[in-house]
């Protein structure tokens, strides 16, 4: 009968845990999907490991609580995390990352504080990309130990301050980075764009190109978004054409949606409709939904009805189109059609999700 050493068993358990799930993937609209998972019920594996003492092995322990974390079982994951007597950077990073990924920001930052109190110095893997009131303290500590110059850490700080709404601090974090890469430049451009500073975003884009850094499709989403939020429709046309002519990139629906948004915010709704009809690819719900939002802003009922119809045809279960159409009709006092829209929504079993915030 073949036998295994303790280290061999540890290795087998680690491999098994890491193959119990398929990494979660993000869709086009960046929604997190839980991974496909196979987990034994009733905590059988955990109980066996606790009995054998193998869960105390750092590699096995991290693999096990990471498996639960990736499947959204954060209580189970944290319970296992507490069982590990001596935790290293990878251990802390895995637990913090799990809380952060599923929106438990306060818990993530609390763990970061515990990590420091435990005497563990963070490295690039343990920085946070989301924020809370302790963000400035995290930044101060990271600056003290010199990690703020690392592009990955600096980018996380930049994104944190962007979510706070502090563009000035975004720039400070960016300026601390040694040799900003494409990701950090793109994050800065997106931060300016999200806060309505289109001109500044385009200035950063031009500076990035001067530094010899070639933009990618994600960068152009930020650039086009900056144009739309800044009411710079002509500049948006120029950058959209530049994607094809200067960089050989084929724009996607998310790029075209930014262009439609730029036209819509400028009140050029007929032009926006014509632009959609002449797109080289089929417009998706994002594009038609963007036009619908513009119709609501400018109270264009007829075009709004058309945009809503197109969006609903493409995605009948999406509540957004029904709600936006209902709101347009309500704005102009067409209450009978409002009621019909709501009945249609109810008849198809579509429900509006309640609003929520991560802060």
KEDO-882514 format. One record per residue (C-alpha): y, z, x. Coordinates in steps of 0.001 Angstrom, whole numbers, padded with zeros to 6 digits, always signed. Example, Ala and Ser with C-alpha at 12.3 -4.5 7.8 and 13.67 -1.06 7.14 Angstrom:
2
-004500+007800+012300-001060+007140+013670
% end
This chain:
359
+000000+000000+000000+003383-001030+001408+005902+001746+001974+009656+001705+002446+011913+003873+004553+014758+005792+002928+017278+003283+004313+015152+000439+002961+015124+001976-000524+018884+002469-000324+019290-001198+000521+017088-002287-002398+018992-000117-004866+022315-001427-003567+021225-005054-003940+019882-004385-007434+023099-002749-008644+025307-005483-007240+023193-008089-009065+023182-006297-012428+026428-007990-013364+028097-011362-013105+031667-011025-011892+034182-011137-014705+036208-014316-014901+039662-015011-016216+040399-017664-018772+043399-020003-018724+045533-017376-020453+044454-014728-017895+042602-012512-020375+040001-010310-018687+036466-010843-019973+033771-008248-019408+030914-009434-017233+027461-010285-018436+025497-007154-017670+022011-005703-017600+022083-001893-017444+019122+000377-018171+019825+002570-021192+020037+006377-021382+021172+006735-017757+017596+006354-016514+018556+004957-013099+021279+007515-012567+018926+010414-013360+016303+009117-010946+018869+008751-008188+020273+012219-008786+016778+013684-008626+016030+011890-005374+019441+012590-003868+019980+008874-003161+023183+008822-005217+024721+010955-002469+024247+008026-000087+027695+006429+000144+026520+002822-000101+024214+003471-003062+026767+005676-004813+029562+003107-004503+027277+000316-005725+026218+002351-008745+029650+003499-009930+031100+000036-009223+028438-001432-011492+029463+000904-014328+033147+000309-013612+032831-003479-013806+031093-003086-017152+033915-000954-018542+031941+002311-018495+034691+004171-016668+033664+007676-017758+030189+007150-016338+031692+005549-013251+034069+008474-012620+031290+010996-013165+029232+009302-010445+032292+009033-008228+032685+012812-008366+029047+013267-007267+029761+011670-003879+030650+014498-001467+032373+012493+001277+034387+009465+000191+035699+006714+002451+038362+004051+001878+035944+001677+000137+034830+004436-002224+038376+005367-003247+039416+001719-003484+036539+000845-005831+037351+003678-008234+041103+003037-008177+040505-000682-008694+038283-000026-011724+040901+002143-013438+043634-000317-012541+041716-003362-013842+041154-001826-017273+044720-000569-017657+044271+003135-016811+047354+003104-014605+048116+006827-014674+044546+007615-013714+044662+005052-010900+047805+006586-009440+046439+010123-009878+043390+009084-007855+045672+007585-005231+047365+010982-004905+043999+012733-004670+042941+010320-001962+045982+011286+000111+045347+014998-000507+041730+014474+000562+042981+013327+003947+041964+009693+003507+044585+007239+004750+044811+004086+002602+044327+000613+003965+045006-002830+002427+042233-002380-000177+043661+000781-001746+047144-000400-002740+048053-000725-006424+049288-003873-008132+050549-002034-011222+053077+000717-011539+054084+004053-012996+056720+006653-012279+054945+007457-009008+055326+003919-007698+058284+004738-005457+056328+007615-003892+053417+005289-003218+055835+002801-001629+057385+005513+000534+053996+006591+001847+052837+003026+002473+056079+002368+004355+055595+005537+006405+052183+004451+007673+053306+000869+008240+051136-000941+005672+054133-002354+003793+054296-005163+006360+050863-006457+005320+051217-009458+002927+048542-008184+000518+050081-004707+000289+053652-005985+000149+052714-008397-002634+051252-005504-004642+054471-003519-004200+056527-006547-005191+054482-007034-008362+054761-003319-009125+058554-003386-008969+058661-006588-010993+056811-004812-013805+059358-002007-013514+062096-004595-013938+063632-003759-010568+064353-007098-008887+066345-005397-006132+063286-003375-005113+061152-006543-005365+063368-008109-002723+063196-004995-000532+059392-005028-000663+059370-008758+000108+061715-008351+003079+059410-005734+004620+056513-008200+004827+055724-009773+008196+055159-013487+007680+055109-013830+003865+052378-016204+002733+052195-018520-000278+050997-015742-002586+053907-013439-001733+056474-016228-002092+054962-017231-005434+055054-013616-006636+058735-013323-005741+059575-016603-007493+057640-015491-010591+059440-012128-010578+062856-013800-010607+061669-016177-013335+060311-013412-015571+063647-011615-015483+065746-014645-016388+067059-015287-012871+066254-018978-012751+068827-019939-010140+067617-017239-007729+063989-018276-008278+064801-021883-007398+066710-020736-004317+063613-018835-003160+061480-021902-003854+063719-024050-001663+063727-021396+001070+059931-021249+000942+059723-025008+001474+062169-024762+004360+059784-022253+005963+057101-024942+005870+054983-023367+003111+053512-025890+000686+053548-024858-002993+050452-024948-005203+050032-025246-008962+050604-021531-009497+053900-021749-007609+055020-024564-009882+054241-022475-012950+056739-019924-011604+059288-022631-010783+059031-024303-014192+059118-020927-015912+062316-020150-013994+063804-023393-015288+062840-022633-018870+064121-019051-018826+067337-020193-017176+067953-023065-019605+067588-025593-016783+065843-028434-018611+066892-031221-016225+065763-029212-013215+062432-028649-014984+061977-032420-015372+062716-032870-011668+060187-030265-010521+057510-031498-012934+057870-035004-011516+057894-033585-007992+054433-032109-008542+053021-035617-008922+055276-037638-006640+055679-035250-003695+052523-033134-003780+049942-035279-005583+049215-032570-008171+048280-033314-011765+050229-030990-014097+048193-028905-016520+048975-027648-020012+050580-024496-018617+053080-026669-016697+053796-028846-019722+054252-025728-021863+057017-024572-019495+058703-027959-019889+058479-027719-023677+059885-024204-023469+062835-025431-021371+063612-028128-023929+063050-025770-026846+065358-023063-025524+068023-025740-025065+067660-026757-028715+066218-030175-027851+063334-029856-030311+062937-033544-031179+062796-034351-027477+060222-031612-026996+058030-033094-029740+058313-036552-028195+057464-035087-024788+054266-033536-026191+053230-036772-027881+053604-038647-024589+051755-036174-022386+048972-037757-020296+046594-034971-021376+045887-033540-024805+048241-030694-025667+046495-027370-026245+047460-024389-028396+049714-023039-025652+051872-026172-025737+052057-026402-029531+052586-022650-029780+055521-022925-027380+057106-025577-029583+056432-023395-032623+058269-020492-031000+061242-022766-030322+061225-023903-033956+061376-020284-035043+064296-019648-032685+066259-022593-034102+064918-022286-037687+063468-025820-037750+061030-025377-040621+059577-028903-040849+058834-029277-037160+057585-025682-037144+055081-026555-039866+053847-029500-037794+053516-027404-034632+051700-024650-036526+049309-027170-038089+048458-028608-034668+047937-025156-033162+045748-024002-036058+043639-027177-035886+042953-026503-032215+042301-022789-032614+041795-021730-036269+041079-018089-035359+044377-017565-033473+046635-015318-035535+049750-016234-033540+050348-019609-035207+049971-018185-038717+052307-015289-037989+054964-017487-036355+054881-019967-039222+055121-017132-041726+058136-015738-039876+059908-019129-039836+059396-019510-043562+060607-015964-044185+063772-016616-042168+064785-019415-044538+063625-017597-047692+060593-019749-048557+058632-016764-049840+056052-018721-051835+054977-020580-048704+054978-017289-046790+052481-015930-049291+050369-019103-049095+050283-018873-045299+049170-015245-045451+046475-016096-047995+045255-018924-045767+045127-016522-042840+043221-013933-044876+040849-016554-046282+039822-017592-042776+039284-013989-041743+042081-014031-039191+043723-010699-038446+046834-009983-036436+046156-007643-033525+048506-004642-033293+050997-004639-030441+050403-002481-027355+051929-001757-023995+050405-000993-020605+053148+001524-019793
% end
